Amino acid sequence: MINRPSSVAITRPAVSASESKTILDAANRLGFAIYNCSGQSLYVNLLGGTASATAKSFTMLDGAYYESQFGISYGTAITALMAGGTTGY
């Protein structure tokens, strides 16, 4: 039997170059997707803690899409930080 989520949330958090932002923080999350439409690179940290140029799981270029494997509970907050000087979504 497939474990299905009881609800789905679609968010569009603003992320800046000066402050790491928690973009996903759900303990019972079973999967997620991130699309970078900011016009600049985005540092993403899947391991909890603050995202930065040196503390990141990966860098997403503008237009990149990332989708987690469904059914894996990460159990940590996912944070992101813009690589360039302005705020993006």
C-alpha positions in Angstrom: 0.0 0.0 0.0 1.3 3.4 -0.9 1.6 5.9 1.9 -0.2 9.1 0.6 -0.1 12.5 2.2 -3.2 13.8 3.8 -2.7 17.3 2.3 -0.6 19.1 -0.3 0.9 22.6 0.1 2.2 24.8 -2.7 4.3 27.7 -1.6 6.4 30.4 -3.2 8.7 31.8 -0.5 10.9 34.9 -1.2 14.6 34.0 -0.8 17.3 36.7 -0.5 21.1 36.9 -0.9 21.5 38.2 2.6 19.5 35.7 4.7 19.1 32.0 4.4 15.3 31.2 4.2 13.5 28.0 5.4 11.6 27.1 2.3 10.1 23.8 3.5 9.6 22.8 7.1 7.2 19.9 7.5 8.1 17.0 9.7 5.6 14.7 7.9 6.7 15.7 4.4 6.8 12.8 2.0 8.3 14.6 -1.0 8.9 18.0 -2.4 9.9 19.9 -5.6 11.8 23.1 -6.0 11.8 25.3 -9.2 14.2 28.2 -9.4 12.7 31.0 -11.4 14.7 33.8 -9.8 17.1 34.8 -12.6 20.1 33.7 -10.5 21.6 30.7 -8.8 20.1 29.3 -5.6 22.0 27.4 -2.9 19.9 24.6 -1.3 20.6 22.8 1.9 18.6 19.6 2.5 20.4 18.7 5.7 19.0 21.3 8.1 20.9 24.4 9.2 21.7 27.5 7.2 22.3 27.4 3.5 25.3 29.2 2.2 27.9 29.0 -0.7 29.9 26.6 1.4 27.1 24.8 3.4 24.8 23.5 0.7 23.6 20.2 -0.7 23.6 21.6 -4.3 23.3 24.8 -6.4 20.3 25.3 -8.7 20.8 27.5 -11.7 18.0 29.7 -12.9 15.3 27.6 -14.5 16.4 24.4 -12.7 13.9 22.0 -11.3 14.6 19.5 -8.4 12.2 16.8 -7.2 12.9 14.6 -4.2 12.2 10.9 -4.3 8.6 10.4 -3.0 8.1 8.6 0.2 11.4 9.5 1.9 10.9 11.5 5.1 13.7 14.1 5.3 12.7 15.3 8.8 14.7 18.5 8.5 14.0 22.0 7.3 15.1 22.8 3.8 16.8 26.1 3.5 17.9 28.2 0.5 20.0 31.3 -0.2 20.3 33.3 -3.4 23.8 33.5 -4.8 23.3 37.0 -6.2 22.4 40.4 -4.9 18.6 40.5 -5.0 15.5 38.7 -3.7 14.0 36.0 -5.8 11.1 33.5 -5.8 
